[in-house]
Amino acid sequence: MLQTELEPRGGFSFENCQRNAALERALPELRAPHARKTGTTIAGLVFRDGVILGADTRATNDSVVADKNCEKIHFIAPKI
């Protein structure tokens, strides 16, 4: 079993890159998914009292702007 000295934490950490590389070395059949460029901008921030999300509003189809006012973040429920 793979051992680590890193304490688990929430949020993004570049240490995850080291973890993924170690997992790929330990398990050659494992291939972690690679990041893909989608052309969209969505950002999130986690803080003590909640989460803030932000996104652009343009939808593209290859090099054509298909919609200049597209909603990419949708309301589901008050606490979701």
N, C-alpha and C positions, 0 to 999 in steps of 0.2 A: 504494500500500500504506500502511496506517495505521502511523505511527511513534509510539513511546512512549519516554519517558525513565525509566520505572519499571523497576527490576530485578525479575525474577520471584522470588516468595517463596511458600512454602507457607502454608497456613492462610487464614483469612478476613481480608479487608482491605476497608475502605470505598472504597479506591481503585478497586476493581472496579466500583463504581457509576459513577465517572467514565469508566472504560474502556468500559463498556456504553453509556453515553450517547454517547461519541465514535463507537463502532461504528454505533449507530443513525443518527447524523448522516451518517456517511460512506457507509453502505449503507442507503438508505431502505427497501429491500425486506426488510431484516432486522428481525425483531421478537424481542427477547430474551424468554424466558419470565418471567412475573411470579410472585412468591411467592403461594402459596395457603395459607389457613388450614385446617388439618386437625384442630385440636383436640388433637393429641397433643404430648407433650413428649419430645424426644430430643436429647441433647447429646453432643458428642464433644470430646475434648482430645487433641491430638497433642503428644508430647514426644520427647526424644532416644531413649529406650529403647522406645517403643511408642505405643499408643493406648488411651485410656480412653473407654468409651461408657456412657451412662446413659439410662434411659428410665422413664417412668411405666408403670403396669401396668393402667390402666383402658382398656377398649375401649368406645367409644360408637357409637350409631346415632342420629344427629340429637341429640335432647336426652335420650335414654334410655341409661343405663349398661348395656351388653350383657354385659360381663364385667368383674368387679372384679380379676381376677388373670390378666391376659393377658401372655404373654411376647412382647416386641417385638424383643428382640435374641436371635439364635439362634447357637449354636455351629456352626461349619462345619469348622474344622480348627485344630490348635494354633497355627499362625502366620498364620491368616487371620481 
